[in-house]
Amino acid sequence: MDKEVFKEQITELYPRLRRSMTLYLAGSSIQVEDLLQETFLKAWSHLDSFQDEARLYTWIYSIARNLAIDEFRKRKNSIQISQLPVEEYPVTGNPRPVEESGDEIGLLRKAIEELPELLRTIVIMKTTDGLSYPEIAEVTGLNEQTVKNRMFRARKELAERLKEMGYTHLN
């Protein structure tokens, strides 16, 4: 890939990657910026190994995710779900606007916090990042059917947890 094309595409991908990594790290913008800088430097230094231009986002996303997981493991005891910008999650099945359903957002935050790490990651990739199942499979190293199964399980667990918390407006 031409380095000028790479620079242009990185500029386009940056906001999306920043939002994703903010969700994964739930940390300050400095930490996210550091992670993204490290991601782009790593991608730049390994640009000659990149083969498929159509999958640049998933390649960069994989690098960022792996670095984020390393950072998450370093900080796992200090991450608080209350720092996540959950307003970005599309809450389906609830016809009321988000501003009218602040209690539901709090419940959703708590339910997401309680998901196992892999399920939480898949939910974020699908709902917030808008990745397809094949893209999630590529990033996580799982096969596509496993990703679909894990997403189904995550939705089921979220519904169960929300019901246990007293949320009764589930479809």
C-alpha positions in Angstrom: 0.0 0.0 0.0 1.2 3.5 -0.9 2.2 5.5 2.3 0.2 8.5 1.1 -2.9 6.4 0.7 -2.3 4.9 4.1 -2.1 8.4 5.7 -5.4 9.4 4.1 -7.2 6.3 5.2 -5.9 6.6 8.7 -7.2 10.1 8.9 -10.7 8.7 7.9 -10.5 5.8 10.4 -9.2 7.8 13.3 -12.6 9.0 14.8 -14.1 5.5 14.7 -11.0 3.9 16.2 -10.8 6.5 18.9 -14.4 5.9 20.0 -13.8 2.1 20.0 -10.7 2.3 22.0 -12.3 4.8 24.5 -14.9 2.1 25.1 -12.4 -0.6 25.6 -10.1 1.3 27.8 -12.7 3.5 29.6 -9.7 5.8 30.3 -8.6 9.3 29.7 -8.2 10.7 26.3 -4.4 10.8 26.9 -4.3 7.0 27.3 -6.5 6.5 24.3 -4.3 8.9 22.3 -1.2 7.1 23.4 -2.8 3.7 22.4 -3.8 5.1 18.9 -0.4 6.6 18.4 1.2 3.2 19.2 -1.3 1.5 16.9 -0.5 3.7 14.0 3.2 3.5 14.5 3.0 -0.3 14.6 0.9 -0.3 11.5 3.2 2.1 9.7 6.3 0.0 10.6 4.6 -3.2 9.3 2.9 -1.6 6.3 4.9 -3.7 3.9 3.2 -6.8 5.4 -0.3 -5.5 4.7 -1.9 -7.2 1.7 -5.6 -6.4 1.3 -6.5 -2.7 1.1 -10.2 -3.5 1.5 -9.6 -4.7 5.0 -7.4 -1.9 6.3 -9.9 -1.1 9.1 -9.9 -4.7 10.4 -6.1 -4.9 10.3 -5.7 -1.6 12.2 -8.5 -2.5 14.5 -6.8 -5.8 15.3 -3.6 -4.0 16.2 -5.5 -1.5 18.3 -7.6 -4.2 20.0 -4.5 -6.2 20.9 -2.8 -3.2 22.4 -6.0 -2.2 24.2 -6.3 -5.7 25.7 -2.7 -5.4 26.9 -3.6 -2.0 28.5 -6.8 -3.4 29.9 -5.0 -6.2 31.6 -2.6 -3.7 33.2 -5.5 -1.6 34.4 -8.3 -4.1 34.8 -8.8 -3.4 38.5 -9.2 0.3 38.0 -11.7 0.4 35.0 -15.2 1.5 35.9 -18.1 0.9 33.6 -19.6 4.2 34.7 -17.0 5.9 32.6 -18.3 4.3 29.4 -20.3 6.6 27.0 -23.2 4.1 26.8 -25.4 6.8 25.1 -23.8 5.6 21.9 -25.3 2.1 22.3 -28.4 1.7 20.3 -31.1 0.5 22.8 -33.4 -1.6 20.6 -36.9 -2.5 21.6 -37.4 0.7 23.6 -39.6 3.3 21.8 -38.8 6.1 24.2 -35.9 8.5 23.4 -32.7 8.0 25.3 -33.1 11.3 27.2 -36.4 10.0 28.6 -34.9 6.7 29.7 -31.9 7.6 31.9 -32.7 4.7 34.2 -32.5 2.2 31.4 -29.1 3.6 30.4 -27.8 3.0 33.9 -29.2 -0.6 33.9 -27.6 -1.2 30.5 -24.3 0.0 31.8 -24.5 -2.3 34.7 -25.6 -5.3 32.6 -22.8 -4.7 30.1 -20.2 -4.4 32.9 -21.3 -7.9 34.1 -20.7 -9.6 30.8 -17.6 -11.7 30.4 -14.8 -9.8 28.6 -15.2 -11.6 25.2 -19.0 -11.2 25.1 -18.7 -7.5 26.1 -16.1 -7.0 23.4 -18.3 -8.6 20.7 -21.3 -6.6 21.8 -19.2 -3.4 21.5 -17.8 -4.3 18.1 -21.2 -5.2 16.7 -23.4 -2.4 18.2 -21.0 0.5 18.6 -18.4 -0.1 16.0 -20.8 -1.5 13.4 -18.5 -4.4 12.4 -20.0 -7.3 10.5 -19.7 -10.8 11.8 -16.9 -11.7 9.4 -15.0 -8.6 10.5 -15.5 -9.4 14.2 -14.3 -13.0 13.4 -11.2 -11.6 11.7 -10.4 -9.3 14.6 -11.0 -11.8 17.4 -9.6 -14.8 15.6 -12.8 -16.8 16.1 -14.8 -18.3 13.3 -17.9 -16.5 12.1 -20.4 -19.0 13.5 -18.7 -18.8 16.9 -19.0 -15.0 16.8 -22.7 -15.3 16.0 -23.2 -17.8 18.8 -21.4 -15.5 21.3 -23.4 -12.5 20.2 -26.6 -14.5 20.7 -25.4 -15.6 24.2 -24.5 -12.0 25.0 -27.9 -10.7 24.0 -29.5 -13.4 26.1 -27.4 -12.7 29.1 -28.1 -8.9 28.8 -31.8 -9.6 28.6 -31.6 -11.9 31.7 -29.5 -9.4 33.7 -31.8 -6.5 32.7 -34.9 -8.5 33.8 -33.2 -9.3 37.1 -32.5 -5.6 37.6 -36.2 -4.9 37.2 -36.3 -3.7 33.6 -39.6 -5.0 32.2 -39.8 -3.4 28.8 -38.0 -6.1 26.8 -39.5 -7.5 23.6 
